[in-house]
């Protein structure tokens, strides 16, 4: 007896079901692609913000550390044409874009050839003995720090007193340096002062071998770089343009500063490109109290 054969059939997707599946897959893929794009954009932005923040923080910290040892009364703002004012006198919305000051050499105090103490009992109008100092070591220290032939002969001594920009050599050619005592001797612990010096010798003193200036360079529209210049001496008639240059930070959109008394405030804003014409900006503001 023959068995009857029954044809078996399997159901397939209808055209409508296929269309639904394709539509759903399209929606899911578009949402996924958008999410991935947003995540990538967020990553790019966060990376740029982090990089910019690190750059601004490093530049601001380096600047603040050097400003900490500024001789009071020597911090000034300069215009690009070299007209200058004491930082306390700067007007609002100023075009005084160069920050300059004289910094004391705290790094070599006690070990670099100068002790910071003076024997007032044996001092004369033009010289004094500094116990614990050694002019030979001081010469070597300054020469090593400045990477030039500068020595203690070109250094300046600051006794506790009131200094102003007009008495430390900022006037062109060093024509007014009555507030600075220049070391000119080479005896082991005796410092000979310049004939122009008019300061009273006191028990404590600070020594400086350089002035510093933060200068905007490479202007590109509203964007520029900042250079730190050093290794120049206003009391010897040097201008900041003759100093050694070190790039401080690139792509700056804002560099502002102001001062009151012994406090100097500054603000740095840096732009970081994240592709095409898109940029992010990071700012850092610090106040330095001397």
C-alpha positions in Angstrom: 0.0 0.0 0.0 1.5 3.3 -1.0 1.8 6.1 1.4 0.4 9.4 0.3 3.0 12.1 -0.2 2.2 15.5 1.3 4.1 18.5 0.1 5.5 20.5 3.0 6.0 24.3 2.7 7.8 26.9 4.9 6.4 30.4 5.3 8.7 33.3 4.2 8.8 37.0 5.0 6.3 39.0 3.1 7.3 42.1 1.2 5.7 44.3 3.9 7.7 42.6 6.7 10.9 43.1 4.8 10.2 46.7 4.4 9.6 47.0 8.2 12.8 45.3 8.9 14.8 47.5 6.6 13.2 50.6 8.1 14.0 49.5 11.6 17.6 48.7 10.7 18.0 52.1 9.1 16.6 53.8 12.2 18.9 51.9 14.5 22.0 52.4 12.4 21.3 56.1 12.1 20.9 56.5 15.9 24.1 54.4 16.4 26.0 56.5 13.9 24.9 59.7 15.6 25.8 58.4 19.0 29.3 57.4 17.8 29.7 60.8 16.2 28.7 62.6 19.4 31.1 60.4 21.4 33.9 61.1 19.0 33.2 64.9 19.0 33.1 64.9 22.8 36.5 63.0 22.9 38.1 65.5 20.5 36.8 68.5 22.5 37.8 67.0 25.9 41.3 66.2 24.6 41.7 69.7 23.2 40.5 71.3 26.5 42.9 69.1 28.5 45.9 69.9 26.3 45.1 73.6 26.3 44.6 73.6 30.1 48.0 71.9 30.7 49.7 74.4 28.4 48.1 77.5 30.1 48.7 76.1 33.6 52.4 75.5 32.8 52.9 79.0 31.3 51.0 80.7 34.1 52.9 78.8 36.8 56.3 79.6 35.2 55.3 83.3 35.0 54.0 83.4 38.6 57.1 81.7 39.9 59.3 84.3 38.4 57.1 87.2 39.4 57.3 86.1 43.0 60.9 87.3 43.1 60.2 90.6 41.4 61.8 93.6 43.1 58.9 95.7 44.4 58.4 98.8 42.4 60.1 97.4 39.2 57.1 95.8 37.6 55.9 97.8 34.6 53.7 97.5 31.5 55.2 98.5 28.1 53.6 99.3 24.8 55.1 97.9 21.7 56.7 101.3 21.0 58.5 101.0 24.4 56.5 103.6 26.2 56.0 102.3 29.7 54.2 102.9 33.0 54.4 101.4 36.5 51.9 98.5 36.7 49.9 100.4 39.4 49.4 103.3 36.9 48.2 101.3 33.9 44.8 102.5 32.5 41.9 100.2 31.9 41.6 98.7 28.4 45.3 99.4 28.0 47.5 98.7 25.0 50.5 98.1 27.3 51.0 94.5 26.3 54.6 93.8 27.5 55.0 92.8 31.2 58.5 93.5 32.5 60.2 93.3 35.9 63.6 92.9 37.6 63.9 89.5 39.4 66.2 88.8 42.3 68.4 85.7 42.1 66.9 83.6 44.9 68.1 80.3 43.4 71.7 80.9 44.2 71.2 82.7 47.6 73.7 81.3 50.1 75.3 78.9 47.7 75.9 81.0 44.6 78.4 83.4 46.0 76.3 85.9 47.9 74.8 85.6 51.4 72.4 88.5 51.4 74.0 90.1 54.5 76.1 93.3 54.7 78.3 94.6 57.5 77.1 98.1 57.9 79.6 98.9 60.7 82.5 98.8 58.2 80.7 99.9 55.1 81.7 103.0 53.2 79.8 105.1 50.6 81.1 102.9 47.8 81.7 99.4 49.3 80.7 96.9 52.0 81.7 93.5 53.2 79.2 90.7 52.7 80.0 87.8 55.2 79.8 84.4 53.6 80.0 85.7 50.1 82.5 84.9 47.4 82.8 87.1 44.3 84.6 84.3 42.3 81.8 81.9 42.9 79.2 84.6 42.2 80.9 85.4 38.8 80.7 81.7 37.9 77.1 81.4 39.0 75.8 84.4 37.1 77.8 83.3 34.0 76.3 79.8 34.2 72.7 81.1 34.7 72.9 83.7 32.0 74.8 81.6 29.4 76.8 84.7 28.5 79.8 86.6 29.7 77.7 88.5 32.3 79.3 88.4 35.8 79.0 90.1 39.1 80.5 93.2 37.5 77.1 93.7 35.8 74.9 92.6 38.7 72.7 95.0 40.8 72.2 95.1 44.5 68.9 96.2 46.0 68.7 97.2 49.7 65.3 97.4 51.4 63.9 100.6 50.1 61.3 102.1 47.8 62.1 101.6 44.1 60.3 102.9 41.1 60.6 102.2 37.4 62.3 105.6 37.1 65.2 104.7 39.3 66.3 101.3 38.0 67.4 102.0 34.5 64.2 101.7 32.5 64.8 105.0 30.9 66.5 104.5 27.5 70.2 104.3 27.8 70.3 103.7 31.6 70.3 107.5 32.3 68.6 107.2 35.6 70.0 104.3 37.8 70.3 106.1 41.1 68.3 103.5 42.8 70.6 100.6 41.9 73.9 99.6 43.3 76.1 97.8 40.8 78.6 95.3 42.0 82.0 96.2 40.5 84.5 94.6 42.8 86.2 91.2 42.7 87.5 90.9 46.3 86.4 87.7 48.0 83.6 89.2 50.1 83.8 92.9 49.4 81.3 94.4 47.0 82.2 97.8 45.4 79.3 99.9 44.4 78.9 102.0 41.4 79.6 105.7 41.7 76.0 106.6 40.7 74.5 104.6 43.6 72.8 106.7 46.2 71.2 104.1 48.4 72.0 103.7 52.1 73.8 100.4 52.8 71.6 98.2 55.1 72.0 94.9 56.7 70.1 92.9 54.1 70.2 93.1 50.4 68.9 91.3 47.3 71.0 90.6 44.2 69.8 90.6 40.6 71.5 89.8 37.3 68.6 90.0 34.9 65.3 91.6 34.1 62.4 89.7 32.6 59.8 90.6 30.0 56.8 88.7 28.6 56.4 89.9 25.0 53.7 89.1 22.4 55.2 88.0 19.1 54.1 86.5 15.8 50.8 88.3 15.6 48.2 86.5 13.5 45.0 88.6 13.6 43.8 88.4 17.2 46.1 85.4 17.9 49.8 85.6 19.0 52.6 83.8 20.8 54.2 84.8 24.1 58.0 84.9 24.6 59.8 85.1 27.9 62.9 87.3 27.5 65.7 87.5 30.1 69.4 88.0 30.3 69.3 91.7 29.8 70.0 94.5 32.4 68.1 97.8 32.2 70.5 99.3 34.8 73.3 98.7 32.2 71.2 100.3 29.4 69.9 97.0 27.9 66.4 96.7 26.4 64.3 93.6 26.4 64.9 93.2 22.6 68.5 92.4 23.4 67.7 89.6 25.8 67.6 85.8 25.4 64.2 84.6 24.1 62.3 81.5 25.2 58.9 80.5 23.8 56.4 80.5 26.7 53.2 79.5 25.0 51.6 79.6 21.5 48.2 80.6 20.2 47.2 83.2 22.8 44.1 85.2 22.4 44.3 87.2 25.7 47.2 88.4 27.8 46.2 91.0 30.3 47.8 92.2 33.6 47.3 94.8 36.3 48.8 95.6 39.7 48.0 97.1 43.0 50.8 97.6 45.6 52.8 94.4 45.8 50.2 92.3 44.0 50.3 91.5 40.3 47.4 89.9 38.5 47.5 88.4 35.0 45.2 86.4 32.7 46.2 84.1 29.8 43.8 82.6 27.3 44.9 80.1 24.7 43.1 78.7 21.7 43.3 75.1 20.6 42.1 74.0 17.2 39.8 71.0 17.1 39.5 70.8 13.3 38.6 73.2 10.5 37.6 76.6 11.8 36.5 75.3 15.2 38.5 76.2 18.3 38.2 76.0 22.0 39.6 78.6 24.5 41.0 77.9 27.9 41.9 80.8 30.3 43.9 81.0 33.5 44.2 83.9 35.9 46.7 84.2 38.8 47.5 86.8 41.4 51.1 87.0 42.7 51.8 88.6 46.0 55.4 89.6 46.7 
